[in-house]
Amino acid sequence: MKPIMVDLLSTDDEYTDFMSWVAPNTTEAFKLGYPSMRILKASNGKTLQFAMVHPVAVIEHLASNPEASRLELVSALKALADEVSAVSKESGISELFVLTGYGDEKIEAIAEHYGFELVPLSLWRKKI
């Protein structure tokens, strides 16, 4: 097997291939406008795959006071999300994810109220 090299997408032909390959697999082409978006290609003499890569902000594991009211938790999540969003935008980050335990209905309802959408995808993590 030939070695696989990874580079930034660089030619019009590569961009045309990328657009035709990505179209059936995503409804999120708007992300191409993100200021920190990069498109990588993996090739071994022929292009094998493209990857849209950009940094994101993540609020991970919200730990809520069990004695807090729903209104207090709604206000707390909004304040956290607003602060993380403001700091993230300064760094060219265009998306904020909130990771919660699956089925945390209280947090899910609050997040939905503030414009977050439940993303139906598989999430894989690799510690680096």
N, C-alpha and C positions, 0 to 999 in steps of 0.2 A: 504494500500500500504506500502511495506517495505521502510525504509529510503534508500536513494541513497548516496553512498559513492564515493568519487573521489580520485584516487591514480595514481601514475606513473605506466605505463606498466612495468611489472617486470619478467614475466616468458616466456619461449619459446613458450608455448601454447598460451599465450595472444598475443605474437608477430605474431604467425601463423594466429590467428583469425584476428588481425589487418590487416595484409597484404592481406588476402582474402576479407575482407570487404572493404578496401580502394581501391583496384584495379579497381573495376567498376566505382568508383566515382572521380578519379583524374588521371591526366596525369603528376602529379608533384611529383612522388615518389623520384625524385632526392633531394627533400628538406630534406629527412631523413638524408642526409649528412651535413646539416647545423650544425655548432658547438653549437648553442644554442637551437636546436630543442629538444622538450620534447613531449612524447606521454602520454596523460592522458587517463584513463579509468573511466567510470561511471558504477557502478554496484550496484545491490541490492540482492546479492547472485548469480546472473548471470551477465555477462558483457552485458551492454545495448548499450554503445557507446564508441568510441575512438575519441580523438581529437588531431590533430597535432598542437602544440602551440609553437610559437617562436616570439621574438620581431622583429619589423620592424621599419624602419625609414620612416617618412612621411614628405614630403614638402606639406604643405597645403595652399591653396589659394595664388597662385602667383598673385601679384598685379603689373601689368606692366604699365610703363609710356606710355600713348597714343602717345607721340611724339617720342618714341624710334623707331629706325629702326629694321627691322627683324633681321639683322646681330647683332645688339646690344642685342636684346632679346635672340637670339640663344647663344651668348657668355655668357650672364648673367645666363641662365639656366644651361649651361655646368659648369660654375664656381660654382654655388650653388650645383649642383648634385655631382661634384667632391669633394667638401668640406664635404658635408654631408656623402658621401660614405666613405671617408677616416676616419672620426671620428667614423662612425658606425662600420666599420670593426674592429676597436680597441676594441669594446664592444661585438664582436661576432654576430653582426647583418649582415644578408646576403641579405636583400632585401630593396629596396628603392621604395616607392610609391610617386607619384605626384598626388595630388587631385586638380582638376580644375573644374570650372563650366562646366556642360554638354554642349558640342557643342562649346567650346572655340577653334575654328579651328586654330588660330595662335599658341597657346600653344601646341595643339595636334601635329601639323606638326613639331614643334621644338623638342618635346619630342621623336617623332618617329625617327627623324634624329639622335638623340643621343642614340639610342638603347633601349628606353623604348618601352614596348608593351602595347597596349590597352587591359585591362583585362576585359573580358565579365563576370562579376559576380555581384551579389547583394552585396552591402556594407551596413552593419548595424553598427550603432555606439551606444555605451552605455557609458555615462560619469560616471567615477568611482572616 
